[in-house]
């Protein structure tokens, strides 16, 4: 995986939440990461 996609960032945070049994904490962090990655990719795209 060369580039992190917004959906990938959300999946990583959801997986951490499921593994640590704190899904309610990690899912909102995943939503914020999803937005941050998509905004960063739109700014970097020529």
C-alpha positions as CSV (number, residue, x, y, z in Angstrom):
1,X,0.0,0.0,0.0
2,X,1.8,3.1,-1.2
3,X,-0.8,5.7,-0.2
4,X,-3.1,5.8,2.8
5,X,-6.6,6.2,1.6
6,X,-9.3,7.8,3.8
7,X,-11.2,4.5,4.0
8,X,-7.9,2.8,5.1
9,X,-7.4,5.3,7.9
10,X,-11.0,4.6,9.1
11,X,-10.4,0.9,9.0
12,X,-7.2,1.1,10.9
13,X,-8.9,3.1,13.7
14,X,-11.9,0.7,13.7
15,X,-9.6,-2.3,14.0
16,X,-7.7,-0.7,16.9
17,X,-11.0,0.0,18.6
18,X,-12.2,-3.6,18.1
19,X,-8.9,-5.0,19.4
20,X,-8.8,-2.8,22.5
21,X,-12.6,-3.1,23.2
22,X,-12.9,0.7,23.1
23,X,-14.7,1.0,19.7
24,X,-16.7,4.1,21.0
25,X,-13.4,5.9,21.5
26,X,-11.6,4.9,18.4
27,X,-14.4,5.3,15.8
28,X,-14.7,9.1,16.2
29,X,-10.9,9.3,15.9
30,X,-11.2,7.3,12.7
31,X,-13.8,9.7,11.4
32,X,-11.4,12.6,12.1
33,X,-8.5,10.7,10.4
34,X,-10.8,10.0,7.4
35,X,-11.5,13.7,7.0
36,X,-7.8,14.7,7.6
37,X,-6.5,12.2,5.1
38,X,-9.0,13.3,2.4
39,X,-8.3,17.0,2.9
40,X,-4.5,16.3,2.8
41,X,-4.8,14.3,-0.4
42,X,-6.9,17.0,-2.0
43,X,-4.3,19.7,-1.2
44,X,-1.4,17.6,-2.4
45,X,-3.1,16.6,-5.7
46,X,-2.1,18.9,-8.5
